Amino acid sequence: MQRLQREAMQKAEAKRLEEANLNKEVGKKFLENNKNNPDVYETTSGLQYKVIKMGEGPKPTIADKVRVHYEGKLLNGKVFDSSYQRGEPIEFQLNQVIPGWAEGLTLMPVGSIFELYIPSELGYGDRPIGEIPAGSTIIFKVELLEIVE
């Protein structure tokens, strides 16, 4: 019985890794094409971003708590989470979110709206999270409303 369970777990893990690797390849191709867009910038970590609106306030540091509105979607356009749809922004510490968010938000003056293109290494990695498949490159439209005191 334990052998069957172990084999089933090994098969499931192999399938998850295969899916993650396939999604990483798709994401890599997307990011390669995306960086050719003159409006898209890329950081040394591989995070890409596009400025939709540049704010004029201060920029947060990694130690700050911020208030944002956001919409997250997969490369196929499917929205997996949206504070806009809920009608309520969220607050969080920048040092407690995925690396792509933390890095992207520290580039944004308050009042800015950026689109962040986050490779899986700066997002949720090889594990599926909710509606986000393993290894996915994800896109977030993020509006930095304020640095919370």
Secondary structure, 3 states (H helix, E strand, C coil): CHHHHHHHHHHHHHHHHHHHHHHHHHHHHHHHHHCCCCCEEECCCCCEEEEEECCCCCCCCCCCEEEEEEEEEECCCCEEEEHHHHCCCEEEEHHHCCHHHHHHHHCCCCCCEEEEEECHHHCCCCCCECCECCCCCEEEEEEEEEEEC
